[in-house]
Amino acid sequence: MPQAELRCWLHDPDPQKFPYDVVVRHYHQVGKHFVAPELLSILSRVREVLPTLYCPWPDVQLLSAFLSTALDKPDGRYDYPTYLALDLLQLPSVDDPVERAAFARSRCDRLVAQLVTDALAFELAALDGRTTLLPEMRPTPDVVAKRCKHGLRVIRPALARMSLDGGLGASDPVGLVRQACSVVTADMSLAERQAIALGVLPVYTSHDEYLFLRVLQAFETTFALLTVQLMAAIDALDERKVDRALHFVNGSATALREAAPLFSLLATMQIESFRTFREFTEGASAIQSRNYKLVESLCRTPDATRVDSPAYHSVPEVHTRVLRGRRTLDDAYLAARDSGDLDERDRERLEFALADFARALLRWRQTHYRLAVRMLGEATGTGYTEGTPYLKSVRDIPVFRTVDAPGAMSDEGTARTR
């Protein structure tokens, strides 16, 4: 138990010397839902001293973000963002300066590669007998091989853009993943390694929850990228910079398609394992995803009934943003199209790009729904939602009002486990 080390730390509180390892180890041993009240009480005392510390702000910020995740359940504020430890990941934000949009792609490439390789490294450690972490319901070697195959599909485009794919020469998925894990780890900064190491505090001890958390974090990274790129596309259209707008819209469609294999990776979860740890995730649901709602509301203003529903009431900040009438890509495209500033070719290029992005997003929703049906059946959602009936009801909401997306509901992108 880490109580003694924490009490010692409180006598000389230096965030750089905080005993993260022993605290994380205990959370991993028992699951966040079952952490001892005495330990939670001491962690609360740690949080109370943070404002009194005189030390570099990044160190305080890291400890504060970690405690936000570690103490969410006793605080009564446990939800999707704290379950996924999103504050630790430092995702790009729609509120970032516009000039940072060009760097969001590289930031997200790094993060997706780090998250997925970390998940796969855990799979290999369990397969090799090198870890006792989350010991319940270990997958078979065949399932681990499938996870390696699908994980490689996710990270290969990012590794190529990062120029880290040159040394991947193994002939089988497991061997390739071992090489990828080594290459990505060697490329990480100390700060990145620490953030990744602290970013998994599972609620239970089921093996598959590690994969579940990392995949959801990777999806959040993708949607964070989309918010930045769609905002940049809106600004570019307002300035009639068509090529720049196309760059960001096309990049958003590509990001969604590159993330699609995450569904195949998630589909390898054992249903029994998922339903076991899910019992302890009540209160955290993807309906609380700020980045997903931002993407939806950046594309077009949601209908009034959608805004006045649990989907948007679950993300108050985005709900307020929509009510204030923030400009959307639909608005920007309509204004540019009707302004007379664009020639026919530019209008066609824009319409094609928007329709392509809409198809990618609608297919993402469809695949999400199908995977949820497979894993949940008709069970109620964990965020006090209706679960799969809710996903079914919202999967075909039009992405734009001005552009249709024919063929979006095809079987392309459906999660596979073969």
N, C-alpha and C positions, 0 to 999 in steps of 0.2 A: 504494500500500500504506500502511496507517495506522500501521505500526510506529513511525515517527519521532515522530508526534504522541503516541502512547501513552507512549513513553520520556520525552518532554518532560513529559507529565502526571504521570508517576511521581515526578518531581523536586519537584512541588508538587501532591500529590493532593487535589483538591477535587472531590467528586462533582458539584457544580453545573457544573463546567467540563469534565466528562468528554466526550471527542470522540465522542459517540454517532453522529453523522452519518457520519463517515468509516468507522467500524467497520461500521455497518449497510450502508453502500454496498458495502463489500467483500464482505460475506456475500451481498448480493443479486447481485453480479457473478459470483460463482463457485458459490454454493450452499454451505450449511453443511457438507455432506459433503466439500467440496473446499477448505476453508479451509487456508491455509498453516500448517504446524506452528510456524513462528517466531511468527506472530501468535497462535496459541493459547497458546504459552508465555508471551508477554507478558501476555495476558489473565489467565492464571493468576496471574501476579505481581500484577496489579491486584487480583485477589480476595484475595490474601494480605494486602494492606495495609488492607483494609476495616476489620478490627477495631481498627486503630490510629487511625482517623480521629475527630476531634472536630468534629462538624458536625451539622446537623439530621437526625434519624433518617429522615424520609421520603426524603431524598436518598440516604442509604446503602442504604435498603431498595429503592429503585428500581434502583440500580446492581447490588445483589446479585441481584435478580430477573432483570435482564437477563443477567448473567453466568451464572446458572443455566441459562438457555436457550442462550446462546452456547457454553457449554463442556460441554454434556451428552454429546456424542459422545466427545470425548477422555477425559472422566471415566468413561466406561463405564456411565452411568446414563440414557442416552437413552431416553425413553418418551413415552407419549401426553401427559401433563401438561407436560413440558418442550418437546415439539414444538409444542404449542399456546401456550406461554408463559403458562400460566394464572396464575402468580404475579403477572404484570404487570397482569392484569385486575381483581384485587381483587374477586372474585365474592362475593355473599352466601354465608354458611356456615350449615349446620345447627346449628353450635355458637354462632351469634350469640344474644344475648339475645332472648327472645321478643318484647319490645316493638319490636324492629327489623323484625319480619315485615311490618308495615304499610308500611315504606319499601322493602322488597326489590323490589316491583313497579316503582316509579319508577326505582330504580337499574338494573334489568335492561332497562327500556324504553330508557333512555339508552344503555346499552351495546350492545343489539341494533341500535338505529338507527345508532350510530357504526360498528360493525363492518360492517354491510351497506352503508352508504353509502360507507365507505372501499373496500370491495371493488368497488363499482360505479364509484367515482371512478377506480380503477385501470383498469377496463375502458375508460372513456371517454378516459383519458389515452393508453392504447395505441391506441385507435381514432383519436384526433386526432394521433397522432405526437408526443405531448409527453413520452414516457418511453421509455427503452431498457431498463428493468428487465424481467427474465425474458422475453427475446425469443423463446424457442423456441415454435413452434406457436401463433402468435397466432390467435384465433378470427376468424371472418368478421363483417362488420357485422350480418348477420342474427342470428348467435348472440349478439352483444352486445345487440341489441335484445330478444331473449328474456330475457337475464339481467336487463336493466332491468325488464322486465314482471314477472318473478317476484320480483325484489328489492323492487319497490314493494308487492307483495302482503304481503311480510313486514313491512315497516316502517310501512305506513299506520296500523295500529291503535296502534302505539307513538307515532307522530307526533301522532295525534289526542289521545292522553292527555297528551302533552307540550305540546299547543296549538301545534304547529309546522307544522300542515298547512294553515293559512289561506292561505299565499302560493303554493300549488302550483296553477298555472293553465295549464300547458302542455298541448297537445293530444295529444302523443305520449309514449310511455314514456321515450325518451331525453331529451327536453326536461324531463319531470317529474323524472327522476333528477338532471339537472344542477341543477334548482332545489332538490331535497331535499338534495343534497350541500352546496350553499351554505348552506342554512338550518341543517343539523345542525352543520356546521363552525363557523358563527358562534356557536352556542349552547354550544360546548365550552369547558371551562376549560383553562388551560395544562397542568395535570396530566393531564387526559384526553387532550389532543392528544399529549402525550409518550408516554403509555402505549400509545395506539393506534399511534403511529409506530414504536415499538420491538417491537410484538407480532407481526411477521412476519419470521421468519428461515427461508426455505425451504431445503430440502435440495439442490435442484437449480435449474435456470434455466428450467423449463417455465412458461409463462404461467399455466396453469390452477391451479398450486399455490397461487397467491395466493388465488384464490376458494375453493379447498379448505380452506385454513387458516381463512379468515374464517367460512365456513359452520360448520365444526366448533366454532369458538369461540362462535358464536351458539347452537348447540345446547347447548354446555356451560353457557352463560348461562341458557338455559331450564331445564335440569335443576337448576342451582344454585337458581333461583327455586323450583322444585317442592319441593326438600328443605326450604326454609324454610317454605313454605306448608303442606306436609303435617305438619311438626312443630307448626306453630301450630294446625292442625286437630285433631291428637291432644290437645294441651293444652286446646283449647276443649271437646272432647267429654268429657274427664275432668272438666271443670267444668260439664258439661251446658249449655253455651252453644251451643245448636243453630244459631242464625242465624250466629254467628261461625264455627263449623265449616263450615257450608255456604258461607260466603263464600270460605274458603280452598280448599275442595275444588272448588267451581265455578270459582274463579280458576285453579286448576291445570289443569283440563280446557280452559279457554279458552286458557291459555298454550301447551299442546300443539298445539291446533288452529291457533293463530296462527303457530306455528313450522313447520307442515306444508309451506308453500311453499318452505322452505329445501331440501327434497328436490327440488322441481322446479328450483330454482336449481342444485343440485348435479348434477342429471341433464343439464345442458347441457355438462358437462365433456366434452372430447374423450377418448375411451377410450384412444387411443394416448398422449396426453399424460399421463393419469393413470397408465397402466402404466409409463411411462418414469420419472417421479419417484418412483413407489412402490418402485422397486428400491432406493432409498436410504433408505427409512423403516423398514427391518427393526428390530424391537424396540419400535416404537410402534404401539399398536392401541387401538381404542375399548373393547376388553375391559378396559382399564386405567382406564376412566372412573370416578372415585370418585363423582361426583354421580349417574350413572345407577344404580350399585349401591345408593347411599343411597336413591334413590327406590324402587327395587324392595324393599329391605329395610324401608323405612318403611311400605310398604303392608301387607305381611305378612311373618312370619318365613319365609325361604326354606326349602325342603326340605333335609334333611341332605345329600343327594347334591349339591345345587346349592351349598351352602356349602363342601363338600369337593371343589371343582372349580376348574379354572383361573380361572373367572369371578370367584370371591371370593379365591382365593390371589393374584390379580393386584392386588388392592387390600387389602393387609394390615390397614390401619386399619379399613376397613369390615368385614372378616372378623372382627376382634377385637370390634368393636361388636356384631355379630350373635351371636357366641358368648356375650357377656355378657347376652344376653336383653333388649335394649332394647325398649321398648314400641312397638307398631305401630298404624297406623290400624285395622287389622282387630281388634286387641285392644280398642282404645278404643270402637269401634262396638259390638262384641259386649257389652262391659260395660254400655254405656249402654242398649242395646236390652233387655238382660235385667234391668236394675235396677228397672224399673217407674217410672223417673223421666220417661220420654218418653211422650207421647200417640201415638195411631196416626198422626196427620198428620205429626208430627216423624219418626217411624220411616220413613214412606213417603218423605218428602223426603230423608232421609239416604240411604236405599237407592237412590233414583233418582240422586242426585248421585254416589255411589260407583260405581254401574254406568256412569254417563256418563263418569266419569274413566277407568274401566277400559277402556271401549271406545276412548277416545282413545289410551291408551297401547298397547293391542294393535294398533291401526291404525298407530301410529308404528313398532312393531316390524315389522309386515308390510311397510310401505313401505321401511323400512331394508333388509330382506332382499331385496326385489325390485330395489332399486337396486344392491345389492351384487352380485347375480347378473348384472345387466346390465354392470357395470363390471369384475367380477373373473372371472366364469364359475366354474370350479371351482378357481381358484388358492388356495393356502394363505394364511391370514391373516398379517399383518405382525407380530403380537404372539405368534408361535409358536402360533397357534390353527389350527383346521381351516378357517377362512374361512367361506364361505357355508354349508357343511353345519352348522357350529356355529350360525349365525344361524337356519337352518331349524329346528334342534332346540329352540331356546329361544323362538321367536317366539310360541308359544301357551301359555306358562306362565301359569296364572291369576294375575291381579293381586291378588285377594282370595280368601280362603276363604269368607267369609260372604256375598258378593254375586257373582252371575253377571253376565256382560256379553254378552247375546245380540246377534248381528249384528255383532260386533266385527271379524270377518275379511272384511268386504265390501271392495269395490274402492275405497271412498271414501278419499281421501287418497293414492292411488298417485301416485308422482312422474310429472310430465308435462313434456314439452319443447315441446309445441305452442304 
